[in-house]
Amino acid sequence: LTISGIRAKGIKQHNNSCFNLQESAMDAEFEDERKKKRKEAADSEKKEEVDMAAHFLLQKERRTRLCS
């Protein structure tokens, strides 16, 4: 191997290493975003369930008052 070939090989290895680090960081960021979205969806679903329960309780209370 020539000096320029060794240098090119070193640069290629360095670039691959940097690319792998960037890819790992992007994967971690994507995973964090996915977890955040899942939590938001779960929180939204829980809020919707609470809203529905409150609605039905209010309806039941109104019917009870009307019948008394």
N, CA, C and O of each residue as an XYZ file, in Angstrom:
272
protein
N       0.825     -1.182      0.000
C       0.000      0.000      0.000
C       0.875      1.253      0.000
O       1.924      1.300      0.643
N       0.435      2.228     -0.709
C       1.160      3.495     -0.759
C       0.714      4.385      0.395
O      -0.280      4.104      1.066
N       1.448      5.439      0.609
C       1.079      6.384      1.676
C      -0.286      6.993      1.398
O      -1.103      7.138      2.307
N      -0.534      7.352      0.137
C      -1.845      7.929     -0.190
C      -2.946      6.889     -0.009
O      -4.062      7.232      0.379
N      -2.641      5.615     -0.289
C      -3.625      4.549     -0.082
C      -3.918      4.350      1.394
O      -5.067      4.146      1.787
N      -2.869      4.410      2.211
C      -3.049      4.281      3.668
C      -3.858      5.461      4.195
O      -4.761      5.299      5.016
N      -3.513      6.658      3.704
C      -4.239      7.864      4.117
C      -5.712      7.753      3.712
O      -6.597      8.065      4.510
N      -5.978      7.317      2.490
C      -7.355      7.173      2.007
C      -8.111      6.153      2.849
O      -9.281      6.350      3.176
N      -7.431      5.060      3.196
C      -8.072      4.032      4.018
C      -8.403      4.591      5.403
O      -9.477      4.329      5.945
N      -7.468      5.367      5.974
C      -7.704      5.989      7.285
C      -8.852      6.975      7.242
O      -9.681      7.016      8.150
N      -8.900      7.773      6.179
C      -9.992      8.745      6.022
C     -11.322      8.014      5.891
O     -12.320      8.415      6.490
N     -11.332      6.947      5.109
C     -12.564      6.176      4.921
C     -13.028      5.582      6.249
O     -14.215      5.629      6.569
N     -12.088      5.019      7.029
C     -12.456      4.451      8.326
C     -12.986      5.536      9.255
O     -13.962      5.327      9.976
N     -12.331      6.705      9.230
C     -12.776      7.825     10.063
C     -14.185      8.263      9.662
O     -15.048      8.466     10.516
N     -14.406      8.404      8.360
C     -15.721      8.821      7.872
C     -16.787      7.794      8.237
O     -17.893      8.159      8.637
N     -16.456      6.508      8.100
C     -17.410      5.466      8.478
C     -17.728      5.536      9.962
O     -18.880      5.370     10.364
N     -16.706      5.782     10.776
C     -16.894      5.892     12.216
C     -17.807      7.070     12.541
O     -18.728      6.941     13.347
N     -17.552      8.217     11.915
C     -18.394      9.402     12.127
C     -19.826      9.135     11.683
O     -20.778      9.510     12.368
N     -19.970      8.487     10.535
C     -21.301      8.169     10.031
C     -22.041      7.273     11.011
O     -23.219      7.493     11.290
N     -21.350      6.256     11.538
C     -21.983      5.341     12.487
C     -22.405      6.062     13.759
O     -23.464      5.775     14.317
N     -21.573      7.005     14.222
C     -21.939      7.786     15.409
C     -23.167      8.643     15.134
O     -24.073      8.725     15.964
N     -23.196      9.281     13.964
C     -24.345     10.107     13.596
C     -25.599      9.251     13.474
O     -26.678      9.643     13.920
N     -25.445      8.085     12.869
C     -26.585      7.187     12.702
C     -27.110      6.732     14.061
O     -28.322      6.673     14.269
N     -26.210      6.412     14.983
C     -26.617      6.002     16.326
C     -27.347      7.133     17.039
O     -28.349      6.904     17.715
N     -26.844      8.350     16.886
C     -27.489      9.508     17.508
C     -28.877      9.722     16.920
O     -29.823     10.027     17.646
N     -29.000      9.562     15.604
C     -30.303      9.724     14.957
C     -31.262      8.628     15.407
O     -32.444      8.891     15.630
N     -30.765      7.409     15.540
C     -31.603      6.312     16.021
C     -32.105      6.599     17.427
O     -33.278      6.377     17.727
N     -31.222      7.091     18.291
C     -31.607      7.411     19.668
C     -32.634      8.536     19.683
O     -33.600      8.489     20.445
N     -32.426      9.546     18.843
C     -33.367     10.663     18.762
C     -34.726     10.174     18.259
O     -35.766     10.569     18.788
N     -34.716      9.322     17.248
C     -35.956      8.766     16.716
C     -36.682      7.961     17.789
O     -37.901      8.066     17.932
N     -35.935      7.159     18.541
C     -36.530      6.334     19.596
C     -37.135      7.217     20.684
O     -38.225      6.930     21.177
N     -36.439      8.288     21.061
C     -36.971      9.228     22.055
C     -38.266      9.862     21.551
O     -39.237      9.984     22.297
N     -38.273     10.259     20.289
C     -39.468     10.882     19.700
C     -40.625      9.881     19.653
O     -41.772     10.241     19.919
N     -40.323      8.630     19.315
C     -41.351      7.591     19.266
C     -41.954      7.375     20.655
O     -43.173      7.271     20.795
N     -41.107      7.310     21.672
C     -41.593      7.135     23.045
C     -42.458      8.318     23.469
O     -43.489      8.141     24.117
N     -42.030      9.529     23.099
C     -42.786     10.739     23.432
C     -44.171     10.699     22.785
O     -45.173     11.008     23.429
N     -44.218     10.317     21.502
C     -45.500     10.248     20.786
C     -46.418      9.192     21.403
O     -47.621      9.413     21.538
N     -45.842      8.041     21.778
C     -46.648      6.985     22.400
C     -47.209      7.456     23.738
O     -48.358      7.163     24.069
N     -46.392      8.193     24.517
C     -46.850      8.702     25.808
C     -47.959      9.726     25.596
O     -48.965      9.710     26.305
N     -47.778     10.618     24.622
C     -48.804     11.616     24.317
C     -50.108     10.936     23.915
O     -51.186     11.356     24.336
N     -50.011      9.895     23.108
C     -51.208      9.167     22.675
C     -51.883      8.498     23.865
O     -53.108      8.528     23.986
N     -51.084      7.894     24.746
C     -51.646      7.233     25.927
C     -52.294      8.263     26.842
O     -53.381      8.024     27.369
N     -51.637      9.412     27.039
C     -52.197     10.471     27.881
C     -53.496     10.994     27.286
O     -54.464     11.238     28.006
N     -53.512     11.165     25.975
C     -54.708     11.650     25.292
C     -55.847     10.647     25.442
O     -56.997     11.024     25.669
N     -55.513      9.368     25.314
C     -56.524      8.321     25.454
C     -57.077      8.300     26.877
O     -58.284      8.151     27.070
N     -56.207      8.447     27.870
C     -56.655      8.482     29.266
C     -57.556      9.682     29.500
O     -58.587      9.567     30.161
N     -57.167     10.850     28.953
C     -57.979     12.056     29.109
C     -59.350     11.837     28.486
O     -60.367     12.235     29.053
N     -59.374     11.212     27.332
C     -60.641     10.941     26.659
C     -61.509     10.009     27.502
O     -62.720     10.209     27.600
N     -60.897      8.994     28.112
C     -61.644      8.077     28.970
C     -62.216      8.809     30.177
O     -63.361      8.574     30.562
N     -61.427      9.692     30.773
C     -61.891     10.464     31.928
C     -63.027     11.387     31.512
O     -64.022     11.509     32.227
N     -62.887     12.039     30.357
C     -63.943     12.920     29.857
C     -65.239     12.151     29.625
O     -66.321     12.632     29.962
N     -65.127     10.952     29.047
C     -66.318     10.133     28.799
C     -66.966      9.719     30.116
O     -68.188      9.776     30.254
N     -66.154      9.304     31.079
C     -66.687      8.892     32.381
C     -67.385     10.066     33.053
O     -68.467      9.903     33.617
N     -66.781     11.241     33.001
C     -67.387     12.429     33.600
C     -68.705     12.755     32.906
O     -69.687     13.103     33.563
N     -68.728     12.643     31.594
C     -69.951     12.911     30.833
C     -71.075     11.969     31.271
O     -72.197     12.411     31.517
N     -70.772     10.672     31.367
C     -71.803      9.715     31.759
C     -72.252      9.921     33.197
O     -73.431      9.749     33.506
N     -71.329     10.288     34.078
C     -71.711     10.563     35.461
C     -72.627     11.779     35.539
O     -73.598     11.780     36.296
N     -72.322     12.814     34.760
C     -73.188     13.994     34.737
C     -74.567     13.647     34.193
O     -75.578     14.105     34.725
N     -74.613     12.844     33.139
C     -75.899     12.423     32.579
C     -76.704     11.650     33.616
O     -77.905     11.869     33.768
N     -76.043     10.751     34.321
C     -76.707      9.951     35.348
C     -77.226     10.854     36.461
O     -78.345     10.671     36.942
N     -76.414     11.832     36.874
C     -76.822     12.750     37.935
C     -78.024     13.579     37.490
O     -78.947     13.794     38.276
N     -78.025     14.042     36.249
C     -79.154     14.830     35.732
C     -80.434     13.995     35.710
O     -81.504     14.472     36.086
N     -80.309     12.734     35.261
C     -81.492     11.862     35.239
C     -82.021     11.621     36.644
O     -83.230     11.578     36.869
N     -81.101     11.465     37.582
C     -81.505     11.232     38.966
C     -82.239     12.452     39.500
O     -83.247     12.307     40.192
N     -81.756     13.644     39.197
C     -82.412     14.872     39.661
C     -83.785     15.034     39.015
O     -84.738     15.444     39.678
N     -83.889     14.720     37.741
C     -85.168     14.855     37.044
C     -86.203     13.881     37.589
O     -87.392     14.197     37.644
N     -85.757     12.715     37.985
C     -86.678     11.693     38.473
C     -87.029     11.890     39.943
O     -87.967     11.259     40.429
N     -86.308     12.745     40.665
C     -86.603     12.912     42.089
C     -87.641     13.959     42.325
O     -88.003     14.222     43.472
